[in-house]
Amino acid sequence: MEIESYTLKDLAELEGRHPLTIKKSNRYIAVKIETKSWIRRAKIWLQKKAYSYRYIRVEDIKKALKDKIDFTYLTTK
């Protein structure tokens, strides 16, 4: 099973929530993504940052790994 990641803007539109609510919530995990091309472009000042953040829903991770990991210790708000 594939776990989908979203940009903050896309996830805010899908969930109908404000982006700050998503950033502070325990229901989403921020993942920092770097690529060689982004690092190269950032070194020569063609782009500001060499990385971007994508967000993953904890519920999607639970569904993908439901038989392999016990998630009873996690609490979501």
N, C-alpha and C positions, 0 to 999 in steps of 0.2 A: 504494500500500500504506500502510496506517495503522500507526503505531507506538504501541503501548499503553504507558501509564505506570501505575505501581502505587504505593500507599502503602507505607511501610516494613513495616507489620504484614502487609499482604496478600502482599507479596513474600517475607517471612520464612516465612509459612505455605506458599506455593507451592513455594519452593525447599527447605524443610526446614532452614533455617539460622537462626542467631541474628541479630537485627537489627544488632548491632555488626559482625558479619562482613560483612554486606551493605554497611554504611556505609564500611568500610575497603577493600573489594575493588575491583579495577580492572574487574570484570565489569559494574558498574552505574554509571550516571551520575545524579547528583542534579540535579534541575531545580527551581528556585524559581518558584513560581506565585503571582502576585498578581492580584487582580481589584478593580475599582472598589468593589464592594460590601464586600469584606473591608477595604479601606483605610478606607472610610467608617465601618464598624462599629468598627474599631480606634481611630479618632480619638475616638469618643464612648464608649470603654471598654466596648463590648458584647462584644468578644472581645479576646483577649490579643495575637495577632499578626495582621498584615495580609497574611500570606503562608503558604504551606505548601510542603512539599517532596514531590515525587513522584520515583520512580526509574524509569529506563529501562534495559533490558538492552542491552549493547553488541552482542550477537548479533543482536538485532532490527534495530538500525541497520545492521549489516553486510548483513543479508538485504535490507533495503529499498533500500540504495544500492550493491549489489554491482557493478553495471555502470558506475557513475558515479565511484566513488572507490576508490583503491588503499589497502587497509587492512593492508598487509604490515608497516608500521612499528609497529602497535599490538601490544602484548603483554598477555596476560591471565594471571592467576594461577589 
